[in-house]
Amino acid sequence: MKKNKRATINDVAKTAGVSITTVSRYVNGNYNKMSAKTRLKIQTAVKEADYHVNRQAQMLKRQNSHLIGVVVADVENFFSSLLFKGIDEILSQNAFQIILMNSNNSKAKEHQQIERLLELQVDGIILQPMGHRAAEYRFLKKQNVPTVIVDRRIEHAVWPEVVTDNYEYSKKLGELMLEMQYPQILVLSESVNENTARKERYSALNDLKKNHHFILGLIEVTENTSDHEIFDILKEKTHNFQIKTAVFAIKGPLLLRLMRILTQQHIIVPDQLGLSAFDDWEWAKLTHPLITTVQQDPKLIGSTAANVLLKEITENNFEQKLVTVKSELIVGHSL
């Protein structure tokens, strides 16, 4: 049996009664000078012919891949899902395809994933970095691939960075806890020095100590730290919950874990322990009591990063700048 011939752009142009150039503009999302009637005709012709764009052929012709690599630290984190959604909404409108890579909180795997993207000759990379020093990414810088850093900063920045103002909003949260007369604040975090977002959030409270009198404690956890160990540390630092204490969970998943621990141990918030967090999603609004949180917007971070990257690619305009995306301090009843 003779196989059906694969539809070409010429077939679509003939069916729609337009030029090949017009069809090319359509499939690449360039609708600026195209009427709605023409777009509809081409759309109908594409469906009838079952035409699919040959991206490999485009890459050979244009010397680009129309691929964008996105590397996130932990694909299971809800932050990553919203970040990706924001990126995708912008890039898909501009005919780019996204390759999502997960570093799984490993610098070694992150390096490996970036190398894979370079082999695929991606047109650009959006990176949520595991490292915090520019020297760790010298291998990427040498390739001159347009790159945007998101969520965490790199010391001695070499690319545009799109981040939350971690320091300023953590300071606001700290000031709120002091206004509510908490003599002790405990920060619950993974290793603070492993990325700049954690460092900035902790530094904000540490700097508040210079002008205010309160106890600042740090509870650093790893993937091997058990719930029982966390609860024992809380009991010790609060003298079995006798010292009025507010806990600042450095990110949403830690807040969720802490809430589970406190519920299991029958600790009442805020009567026995104040609770607050830097969060990525609005689920905290559904809790009882309503948790006081700094609500960042990962989707907006993603869309902003995508626009910055597009400018780098399309205009060949590299600008080493810092873009901060606004967050919101939501005051609940957990303090």
SULJOGI-V88365 format. One record per residue. N is the residue number from 1. PHI is phi in degrees with one decimal (NA if undefined). PSI is psi in whole degrees, -180 to 180 (999 if undefined). Layout:
n->N phi->PHI psi->PSI
n->N phi->PHI psi->PSI
This chain:
n->1 phi->NA psi->132
n->2 phi->-76.1 psi->131
n->3 phi->-72.5 psi->146
n->4 phi->-66.5 psi->139
n->5 phi->-73.1 psi->137
n->6 phi->-68.9 psi->134
n->7 phi->-64.2 psi->143
n->8 phi->-115.1 psi->172
n->9 phi->-64.8 psi->-29
n->10 phi->-63.8 psi->-41
n->11 phi->-62.4 psi->-43
n->12 phi->-63.6 psi->-43
n->13 phi->-62.4 psi->-42
n->14 phi->-65.8 psi->-44
n->15 phi->-63.6 psi->-41
n->16 phi->-81.8 psi->-16
n->17 phi->72.2 psi->35
n->18 phi->-130.9 psi->176
n->19 phi->-79.1 psi->161
n->20 phi->-62.6 psi->-36
n->21 phi->-61.5 psi->-40
n->22 phi->-66.2 psi->-41
n->23 phi->-63.8 psi->-42
n->24 phi->-60.0 psi->-42
n->25 phi->-62.8 psi->-40
n->26 phi->-62.9 psi->-51
n->27 phi->-68.4 psi->-18
n->28 phi->-100.8 psi->9
n->29 phi->77.5 psi->18
n->30 phi->-94.4 psi->88
n->31 phi->-103.1 psi->5
n->32 phi->-55.7 psi->-43
n->33 phi->-109.3 psi->27
n->34 phi->-117.2 psi->130
n->35 phi->-73.8 psi->159
n->36 phi->-63.1 psi->-34
n->37 phi->-64.9 psi->-43
n->38 phi->-66.2 psi->-42
n->39 phi->-60.0 psi->-43
n->40 phi->-64.5 psi->-41
n->41 phi->-62.9 psi->-44
n->42 phi->-67.8 psi->-41
n->43 phi->-59.0 psi->-42
n->44 phi->-65.9 psi->-42
n->45 phi->-66.5 psi->-38
n->46 phi->-62.2 psi->-44
n->47 phi->-67.3 psi->-43
n->48 phi->-63.1 psi->-38
n->49 phi->-85.9 psi->-9
n->50 phi->53.3 psi->48
n->51 phi->-84.3 psi->136
n->52 phi->-125.9 psi->136
n->53 phi->-68.2 psi->133
n->54 phi->-88.5 psi->92
n->55 phi->-66.4 psi->-31
n->56 phi->-65.4 psi->-41
n->57 phi->-65.5 psi->-39
n->58 phi->-61.4 psi->-40
n->59 phi->-61.8 psi->-43
n->60 phi->-65.7 psi->-37
n->61 phi->-74.1 psi->-42
n->62 phi->-99.5 psi->-8
n->63 phi->63.4 psi->33
n->64 phi->-144.9 psi->164
n->65 phi->-103.9 psi->-17
n->66 phi->57.6 psi->30
n->67 phi->-114.4 psi->140
n->68 phi->-122.0 psi->130
n->69 phi->-93.8 psi->133
n->70 phi->-121.5 psi->122
n->71 phi->-115.2 psi->118
n->72 phi->-112.8 psi->156
n->73 phi->-72.5 psi->-38
n->74 phi->-148.9 psi->105
n->75 phi->-66.9 psi->-19
n->76 phi->-80.1 psi->-16
n->77 phi->-72.9 psi->134
n->78 phi->-61.7 psi->-27
n->79 phi->-55.3 psi->-43
n->80 phi->-63.8 psi->-38
n->81 phi->-63.7 psi->-46
n->82 phi->-70.2 psi->-37
n->83 phi->-60.0 psi->-48
n->84 phi->-61.5 psi->-41
n->85 phi->-60.7 psi->-43
n->86 phi->-64.2 psi->-41
n->87 phi->-64.5 psi->-47
n->88 phi->-63.0 psi->-39
n->89 phi->-59.7 psi->-35
n->90 phi->-82.8 psi->-48
n->91 phi->-69.5 psi->-35
n->92 phi->-66.1 psi->-30
n->93 phi->-69.5 psi->-18
n->94 phi->-111.8 psi->23
n->95 phi->63.6 psi->27
n->96 phi->-99.4 psi->147
n->97 phi->-106.1 psi->146
n->98 phi->-108.9 psi->136
n->99 phi->-109.7 psi->113
n->100 phi->-92.7 psi->126
n->101 phi->-118.9 psi->144
n->102 phi->-115.1 psi->120
n->103 phi->-83.0 psi->-13
n->104 phi->54.8 psi->40
n->105 phi->57.3 psi->33
n->106 phi->-128.6 psi->124
n->107 phi->-64.1 psi->-39
n->108 phi->-63.4 psi->-45
n->109 phi->-69.2 psi->-37
n->110 phi->-58.6 psi->-46
n->111 phi->-57.8 psi->-45
n->112 phi->-62.4 psi->-43
n->113 phi->-67.1 psi->-39
n->114 phi->-65.3 psi->-41
n->115 phi->-60.5 psi->-39
n->116 phi->-63.4 psi->-40
n->117 phi->-65.4 psi->-39
n->118 phi->-65.0 psi->-38
n->119 phi->-63.4 psi->-33
n->120 phi->-80.2 psi->-1
n->121 phi->56.8 psi->48
n->122 phi->-62.8 psi->153
n->123 phi->-80.1 psi->-16
n->124 phi->-171.8 psi->165
n->125 phi->-136.0 psi->135
n->126 phi->-111.4 psi->122
n->127 phi->-125.4 psi->126
n->128 phi->-96.6 psi->99
n->129 phi->-75.4 psi->143
n->130 phi->-83.3 psi->-36
n->131 phi->-85.9 psi->166
n->132 phi->-128.5 psi->13
n->133 phi->-121.7 psi->138
n->134 phi->-59.3 psi->-33
n->135 phi->-60.2 psi->-28
n->136 phi->-70.0 psi->-15
n->137 phi->-118.8 psi->23
n->138 phi->-61.0 psi->-36
n->139 phi->-62.1 psi->-34
n->140 phi->-77.2 psi->-40
n->141 phi->-59.8 psi->-36
n->142 phi->-63.2 psi->-23
n->143 phi->-82.7 psi->-10
n->144 phi->56.4 psi->35
n->145 phi->-88.4 psi->128
n->146 phi->-52.0 psi->128
n->147 phi->-139.1 psi->143
n->148 phi->-129.3 psi->133
n->149 phi->-94.2 psi->136
n->150 phi->-126.3 psi->151
n->151 phi->74.7 psi->-48
n->152 phi->-123.7 psi->140
n->153 phi->-86.0 psi->158
n->154 phi->-111.7 psi->130
n->155 phi->-68.7 psi->135
n->156 phi->62.9 psi->62
n->157 phi->-54.9 psi->139
n->158 phi->-121.2 psi->-8
n->159 phi->-132.5 psi->166
n->160 phi->-60.1 psi->146
n->161 phi->-129.6 psi->133
n->162 phi->-119.3 psi->112
n->163 phi->-141.4 psi->167
n->164 phi->-81.3 psi->151
n->165 phi->-79.7 psi->78
n->166 phi->-60.0 psi->-42
n->167 phi->-65.8 psi->-51
n->168 phi->-62.9 psi->-43
n->169 phi->-75.2 psi->-31
n->170 phi->-68.1 psi->-35
n->171 phi->-63.9 psi->-43
n->172 phi->-60.8 psi->-42
n->173 phi->-65.3 psi->-42
n->174 phi->-61.5 psi->-42
n->175 phi->-63.7 psi->-36
n->176 phi->-63.6 psi->-43
n->177 phi->-64.2 psi->-35
n->178 phi->-71.6 psi->-37
n->179 phi->-61.6 psi->-31
n->180 phi->-88.4 psi->11
n->181 phi->62.6 psi->46
n->182 phi->-86.8 psi->119
n->183 phi->-78.4 psi->-13
n->184 phi->-139.2 psi->133
n->185 phi->-123.3 psi->128
n->186 phi->-112.4 psi->130
n->187 phi->-98.1 psi->124
n->188 phi->-102.3 psi->119
n->189 phi->-153.7 psi->159
n->190 phi->-75.8 psi->180
n->191 phi->-48.1 psi->115
n->192 phi->-61.6 psi->-38
n->193 phi->-81.3 psi->2
n->194 phi->-80.7 psi->-23
n->195 phi->-150.2 psi->159
n->196 phi->-69.8 psi->-30
n->197 phi->-61.2 psi->-46
n->198 phi->-65.8 psi->-42
n->199 phi->-60.2 psi->-43
n->200 phi->-66.9 psi->-39
n->201 phi->-67.4 psi->-41
n->202 phi->-72.1 psi->-40
n->203 phi->-61.2 psi->-34
n->204 phi->-59.2 psi->-43
n->205 phi->-72.9 psi->-37
n->206 phi->-63.1 psi->-38
n->207 phi->-70.4 psi->-30
n->208 phi->-62.2 psi->-29
n->209 phi->-63.5 psi->-22
n->210 phi->-66.4 psi->-27
n->211 phi->-120.5 psi->1
n->212 phi->-136.2 psi->151
n->213 phi->-100.2 psi->107
n->214 phi->-159.8 psi->163
n->215 phi->-91.4 psi->128
n->216 phi->-114.0 psi->120
n->217 phi->-117.2 psi->157
n->218 phi->-127.8 psi->124
n->219 phi->-111.2 psi->104
n->220 phi->-95.5 psi->130
n->221 phi->-119.8 psi->159
n->222 phi->-123.8 psi->180
n->223 phi->-66.9 psi->-16
n->224 phi->-95.4 psi->-5
n->225 phi->-74.1 psi->125
n->226 phi->-84.4 psi->160
n->227 phi->-58.7 psi->-39
n->228 phi->-61.8 psi->-41
n->229 phi->-65.3 psi->-41
n->230 phi->-62.4 psi->-44
n->231 phi->-65.2 psi->-40
n->232 phi->-62.7 psi->-39
n->233 phi->-65.5 psi->-42
n->234 phi->-61.0 psi->-44
n->235 phi->-60.2 psi->-43
n->236 phi->-65.2 psi->-47
n->237 phi->-73.4 psi->-23
n->238 phi->-101.8 psi->6
n->239 phi->53.2 psi->55
n->240 phi->58.5 psi->44
n->241 phi->65.9 psi->29
n->242 phi->-92.6 psi->-24
n->243 phi->-90.1 psi->127
n->244 phi->-61.2 psi->117
n->245 phi->-136.2 psi->140
n->246 phi->-113.1 psi->134
n->247 phi->-103.1 psi->134
n->248 phi->-110.9 psi->102
n->249 phi->-78.2 psi->126
n->250 phi->-70.1 psi->-20
n->251 phi->-153.8 psi->164
n->252 phi->-54.9 psi->-49
n->253 phi->-59.3 psi->-33
n->254 phi->-70.6 psi->-35
n->255 phi->-62.3 psi->-46
n->256 phi->-61.0 psi->-42
n->257 phi->-65.0 psi->-43
n->258 phi->-64.5 psi->-39
n->259 phi->-62.5 psi->-39
n->260 phi->-63.9 psi->-44
n->261 phi->-61.4 psi->-46
n->262 phi->-65.5 psi->-37
n->263 phi->-65.4 psi->-44
n->264 phi->-63.5 psi->-32
n->265 phi->-96.0 psi->7
n->266 phi->60.1 psi->38
n->267 phi->-91.6 psi->128
n->268 phi->-93.6 psi->128
n->269 phi->-101.6 psi->129
n->270 phi->-99.3 psi->9
n->271 phi->-57.7 psi->-43
n->272 phi->-103.4 psi->-23
n->273 phi->-156.3 psi->127
n->274 phi->-77.5 psi->152
n->275 phi->-140.8 psi->135
n->276 phi->-154.0 psi->168
n->277 phi->-161.9 psi->161
n->278 phi->-98.4 psi->113
n->279 phi->-118.6 psi->163
n->280 phi->-112.3 psi->-10
n->281 phi->-145.0 psi->157
n->282 phi->-84.5 psi->12
n->283 phi->-62.4 psi->-27
n->284 phi->-62.8 psi->-20
n->285 phi->-71.3 psi->-15
n->286 phi->-94.5 psi->-3
n->287 phi->-82.9 psi->162
n->288 phi->-131.2 psi->118
n->289 phi->-72.3 psi->164
n->290 phi->-61.6 psi->125
n->291 phi->-81.0 psi->135
n->292 phi->-75.0 psi->120
n->293 phi->-138.1 psi->154
n->294 phi->-91.8 psi->115
n->295 phi->-98.2 psi->107
n->296 phi->-90.3 psi->168
n->297 phi->-122.6 psi->86
n->298 phi->-63.5 psi->-31
n->299 phi->-64.1 psi->-42
n->300 phi->-68.2 psi->-37
n->301 phi->-59.3 psi->-44
n->302 phi->-64.3 psi->-48
n->303 phi->-65.7 psi->-37
n->304 phi->-65.0 psi->-44
n->305 phi->-61.8 psi->-40
n->306 phi->-63.2 psi->-41
n->307 phi->-66.2 psi->-39
n->308 phi->-63.3 psi->-43
n->309 phi->-65.0 psi->-41
n->310 phi->-59.3 psi->-39
n->311 phi->-65.0 psi->-39
n->312 phi->-60.7 psi->-45
n->313 phi->-74.0 psi->-51
n->314 phi->-76.8 psi->-33
n->315 phi->-103.4 psi->0
n->316 phi->50.4 psi->42
n->317 phi->-113.5 psi->97
n->318 phi->-93.6 psi->121
n->319 phi->-132.0 psi->114
n->320 phi->-78.1 psi->94
n->321 phi->-135.4 psi->163
n->322 phi->-110.1 psi->124
n->323 phi->-113.9 psi->120
n->324 phi->-103.4 psi->132
n->325 phi->-100.6 psi->130
n->326 phi->-66.6 psi->145
n->327 phi->-114.8 psi->-174
n->328 phi->-141.3 psi->133
n->329 phi->-89.6 psi->113
n->330 phi->-102.5 psi->114
n->331 phi->-91.4 psi->117
n->332 phi->-106.6 psi->-146
n->333 phi->-121.4 psi->24
n->334 phi->-98.2 psi->3
n->335 phi->-118.1 psi->999
